[in-house]
Amino acid sequence: ILLLTNNIGGLLPTIQSRCVRLDLKVVDDGLVKKYLMEQMEIPDYKADVCVAFAQVNMGKAIMLATSEYFNEIKEEVVHLLRNIDEMNVSELMDAVKKCMTYKMEINDYLDMIAIWYRDVLIYKATKNVDRVVFSDQLRYIKARASKSSYEGIENILDAIEKAKARLKANVNFELTMELLLLTIKEN
């Protein structure tokens, strides 16, 4: 049995006494990015996205960097978020239908949206582009930062979390995504 914990004191002493303890260190994001760029020849903007999603998991970062499907999801999310302001209601409904193709990976899809708005928030608050994950979309990030208020960005991030909770509770997929996209468009 393999037990992973950040709080060894939370385990019963009888369990602790029977364990072989291995203290593992987290791999720095910079090292993961450097590996992707140097060893796998991944462009820096793509490496940034993979590192953000891998959350210090080297194996996951490598898998994402080589996954065409992950890249497809990223491109779809970026296209949606770049154009959502100009979309009318029927185009939003078409976008919801496109989301259906990613239903099995919807958490990745929603996480990608959250990272986009995290970038918007970071840029809006600091005007610093060093920590922006979607650095290849900087022009659109800046435009969104100038249009959205802090409260609007918070509303969007809250709506993403609500959408995840609703989908986990088996609320209708299309309805959940419609509500999310309308919230994004409003804010």
C-alpha positions as CSV (number, residue, x, y, z in Angstrom):
1,I,0.0,0.0,0.0
2,L,1.3,3.4,-0.9
3,L,0.2,6.4,1.3
4,L,0.8,9.9,0.2
5,T,0.4,12.7,2.7
6,N,1.5,16.2,3.5
7,N,0.7,15.6,7.2
8,I,2.4,12.4,8.5
9,G,1.1,13.4,12.0
10,G,-2.4,12.8,10.8
11,L,-1.8,9.0,10.5
12,L,-2.3,6.7,13.4
13,P,1.0,5.8,15.2
14,T,0.4,2.1,14.5
15,I,0.2,2.9,10.8
16,Q,3.3,5.2,11.0
17,S,5.3,2.5,12.7
18,R,4.6,0.1,9.8
19,C,5.5,2.6,7.0
20,V,8.7,3.1,5.1
21,R,8.9,6.9,4.9
22,L,10.1,8.5,1.7
23,D,10.3,12.3,1.7
24,L,9.9,13.5,-1.9
25,K,10.7,17.0,-3.0
26,V,8.5,18.9,-5.5
27,V,10.1,19.5,-8.9
28,D,10.4,23.2,-9.6
29,D,8.2,24.5,-12.4
30,G,11.3,26.2,-14.0
31,L,13.1,22.8,-14.2
32,V,10.0,21.2,-15.8
33,K,9.8,24.1,-18.4
34,K,13.5,23.9,-19.1
35,Y,13.3,20.2,-19.7
36,L,10.3,20.6,-22.1
37,M,12.1,23.3,-24.0
38,E,15.6,21.9,-24.2
39,Q,15.0,18.1,-24.3
40,M,11.7,18.0,-26.1
41,E,12.1,21.2,-28.2
42,I,8.7,22.5,-27.0
43,P,8.2,26.3,-27.6
44,D,8.2,28.4,-24.4
45,Y,4.5,29.5,-24.7
46,K,3.4,25.8,-25.0
47,A,5.7,24.7,-22.2
48,D,4.2,27.4,-19.9
49,V,0.7,26.0,-20.5
50,C,1.9,22.4,-20.0
51,V,3.7,23.3,-16.8
52,A,0.7,25.2,-15.4
53,F,-1.6,22.2,-16.0
54,A,0.9,19.6,-14.8
55,Q,1.2,21.2,-11.4
56,V,4.8,20.0,-10.7
57,N,4.1,16.5,-12.2
58,M,6.9,16.0,-14.7
59,G,5.3,12.9,-16.3
60,K,2.0,14.8,-16.8
61,A,3.9,17.8,-18.3
62,I,5.6,15.5,-20.9
63,M,2.3,13.8,-21.7
64,L,0.5,17.2,-22.2
65,A,3.4,18.6,-24.3
66,T,3.1,15.6,-26.7
67,S,-0.7,15.4,-26.7
68,E,-2.5,16.6,-29.8
69,Y,-5.8,16.4,-28.0
70,F,-4.7,18.7,-25.2
71,N,-3.5,21.2,-27.8
72,E,-6.9,20.9,-29.5
73,I,-8.7,21.7,-26.3
74,K,-6.4,24.7,-25.7
75,E,-6.9,26.1,-29.2
76,E,-10.7,25.7,-28.8
77,V,-10.7,27.5,-25.4
78,V,-8.5,30.3,-26.7
79,H,-10.7,30.7,-29.8
80,L,-13.8,30.9,-27.6
81,L,-12.4,33.3,-25.1
82,R,-11.0,35.6,-27.8
83,N,-14.3,35.9,-29.6
84,I,-16.9,35.6,-26.8
85,D,-17.7,39.3,-26.7
86,E,-18.7,39.4,-30.4
87,M,-20.8,36.2,-30.2
88,N,-24.6,36.4,-30.3
89,V,-26.8,33.9,-28.5
90,S,-27.0,31.4,-31.3
91,E,-23.2,31.4,-31.6
92,L,-22.9,30.9,-27.9
93,M,-25.2,27.9,-28.2
94,D,-23.0,26.5,-31.0
95,A,-20.0,27.0,-28.7
96,V,-21.9,25.0,-26.0
97,K,-22.4,22.2,-28.5
98,K,-18.6,22.3,-29.3
99,C,-18.0,21.9,-25.6
100,M,-19.9,18.6,-25.8
101,T,-17.0,17.1,-27.8
102,Y,-14.8,17.7,-24.7
103,K,-17.4,16.4,-22.2
104,M,-15.0,13.6,-21.0
105,E,-12.2,16.2,-20.4
106,I,-14.5,19.0,-19.2
107,N,-12.4,19.7,-16.1
108,D,-9.3,20.3,-18.3
109,Y,-11.5,22.6,-20.5
110,L,-12.7,24.5,-17.4
111,D,-9.3,24.7,-15.9
112,M,-8.0,26.2,-19.2
113,I,-10.7,28.9,-18.9
114,A,-9.7,29.5,-15.3
115,I,-6.0,29.8,-16.2
116,W,-6.9,32.3,-19.0
117,Y,-8.8,34.5,-16.4
118,R,-6.0,34.0,-13.9
119,D,-3.7,35.5,-16.5
120,V,-6.2,38.4,-17.1
121,L,-6.3,39.0,-13.3
122,I,-2.5,38.9,-13.0
123,Y,-2.0,41.3,-15.9
124,K,-4.7,43.7,-14.7
125,A,-3.3,43.8,-11.2
126,T,0.4,44.0,-12.0
127,K,0.8,44.9,-15.6
128,N,3.5,42.3,-15.5
129,V,3.6,39.7,-18.3
130,D,6.3,37.5,-16.7
131,R,3.8,35.2,-14.9
132,V,1.2,35.0,-17.7
133,V,0.7,31.4,-18.8
134,F,-0.9,32.2,-22.2
135,S,1.9,34.5,-23.2
136,D,1.2,33.8,-26.9
137,Q,-2.2,35.4,-26.4
138,L,-0.9,38.5,-24.6
139,R,-2.8,40.9,-26.9
140,Y,-6.1,39.3,-26.0
141,I,-5.2,39.0,-22.3
142,K,-4.5,42.8,-22.2
143,A,-7.7,43.6,-24.0
144,R,-9.8,41.5,-21.6
145,A,-8.0,43.0,-18.6
146,S,-9.0,46.5,-19.8
147,K,-12.6,45.4,-20.4
148,S,-13.3,43.4,-17.2
149,S,-13.5,44.7,-13.7
150,Y,-12.0,42.9,-10.8
151,E,-15.5,42.0,-9.7
152,G,-16.3,40.7,-13.2
153,I,-13.2,38.4,-13.2
154,E,-14.1,37.2,-9.7
155,N,-17.7,36.4,-11.0
156,I,-16.2,34.4,-13.9
157,L,-13.9,32.4,-11.7
158,D,-16.7,31.7,-9.3
159,A,-18.9,30.6,-12.2
160,I,-16.2,28.2,-13.3
161,E,-16.1,26.6,-9.8
162,K,-19.9,26.4,-9.8
163,A,-19.9,24.8,-13.2
164,K,-17.5,22.1,-12.0
165,A,-19.7,21.5,-8.9
166,R,-22.8,21.3,-11.0
167,L,-21.3,18.9,-13.5
168,K,-20.0,16.7,-10.6
169,A,-23.6,16.7,-9.3
170,N,-24.8,15.5,-12.8
171,V,-26.7,18.8,-13.6
172,N,-27.5,19.0,-17.3
173,F,-24.3,19.6,-19.2
174,E,-25.6,22.0,-21.8
175,L,-27.5,24.1,-19.2
176,T,-24.4,24.3,-17.0
177,M,-22.2,25.4,-19.9
178,E,-24.8,27.9,-21.2
179,L,-24.8,29.5,-17.7
180,L,-21.0,29.6,-17.6
181,L,-20.6,31.1,-21.1
182,L,-23.4,33.7,-20.4
183,T,-21.6,34.7,-17.2
184,I,-18.3,35.1,-19.1
185,K,-20.0,37.2,-21.7
186,E,-21.7,39.4,-19.2
187,N,-18.4,40.1,-17.3
